């Protein structure tokens, strides 16, 4: 098991420079889910003031050890050659940066100042550390809408951030399911 420090050793990749201006800094944690899309839409639909606010998108990809464990399970983790490990790390990094660039374009279309970081590690700890570095005015995170039992068993990044950050956290609920 890696320690929290080991998981965060890789330096974040700054994909888009953030201009310095006065106004609020709003951090939005995103992943590849529809909940992240809902959170971004919430931000674009009036939460952000394009004249004064700036946005920082954060995406966290799991460390290789966590990735293999989550995908395959501890007992089924195969021996992987160093070349394939490197390819997997590069693939995950590229996928994260592509996501951040794609979502950043939505803000740029509305002339909103935008920046982004691709982080590595356990999402809870990586986000907490980066958010504490940034000192935002507020943090937006999507919620999967899990019940108490499900979020206790599966864990909840949004719940962790809500309880561990000293900044306002807005949990954006999932879109209602249509019947």
Buried (B, 14 or more C-beta within 10 A) or exposed (E): EBEEEEBBEBEBBEBBEBEEEEBEBBBBBBBEEEBBBBBBEBBBEEBBEBEEBBBBBBBBBBBBEBBBBEEEEEEEEEEEEEEEEEEBBEEBBEBBBEBBBEBBEBBEEEEBBBBBBBBBBBBBBBBBBBBEEBEBBBBBBBBBBBEEEEBEEEEBBBBBBBEBBEBEBBBBEBEEEEE
